[in-house]
Amino acid sequence: MRIKDIIICAACVLTLLINACQSQVINYGNNQKTGKYFNIRGFKMYYEIYGTGKPLLMIHGNGGDISSFAGNIPYFSKKYQVIVADSRAHGKSEDLRDSLSFEMMADDYAALLDSINVKSAYVIGWSDGGINALLLAMRHPDKVIKLAATGANLWPDSTALKPEFWKSEQETFLSGKDKAFATAKEKNDWKVFLLDWNQPNIPLTALKQVKCPALIIGGDHDLINTEHTVLIAKNIPEGQLWIVPKSGHATLIEHKDEFNHKVDEFFLTPDLQ
């Protein structure tokens, strides 16, 4: 075969490979092939499911959506049935009511599992999703096999959050508290912001209600104070702690491979009891 023909042939093969790879790219959070809605507790909750195996529910953070887990779904869907949803008032899960609470959202996820006939699941929660994971285990203990919560907090002040971050949140609150928001998006964005400004309000003693094994995770320079993350782990009967070195709030993104393997290992390790 002539050099020219070899080059042409190689170019064709490369093109086919590129096209094949592109065709396999999944738009998590906007996947028409798997995306569905369920009418849950007064709103339409958008969700997607990937893979087969034991159920694994992933819960995103404030202002996020399903796409937050784009670096984690491919790994876990090889051995779990991964269930991802847009929380109430986030992403495609629109909610026009003016109230929003973490307890409400935890109950939403319990209802979603019921709607898809999942009795119990492993749970991964990031940031607000970590708070929801803890509350799901507290309010619906039969629904959670084990949970991994990264970047969660129990209350919204500067003892839980880094003082500089809390200060920026305070400035946002003061600048917006007297505004009259005109559009639906502005109203929703403010409602979602207020969720984190006013909540959660979970006493340490309430963590005794988390009966399942729980891996509590934080970055060593997270938005959540390390001391606060340690308190959460210590007050859960079967709590374990992992402070990720050289990581901020987005442990599951900044250290994707290590996060995936560590959490998977935690899920697969048999209980000592």
ABEGO torsion letter per residue (X at the ends): XBAAAAAAAAAAAAAAAAAAAAAABBBBGABAAABBBBBBGGBBBBBBBBEBEBBBBBBBBBGBBAAAAAAAAAAAAAABBBBBBBBBGBEABBBABABBBAAAAAAAAAAAAAAAGBABBBBBBBEAAAAAAAAAAAABAAABABBBBBGBBABABAAABBAAAAAAAAAAAAAAAABBBABAAAAAAAAAAAAAAAOBBBBAAAAAABABBBBBBBBAABABBAAAAAAAAAABAABBBBBBBGBBABAAAABAAAAAAAAAAAAABBBAX
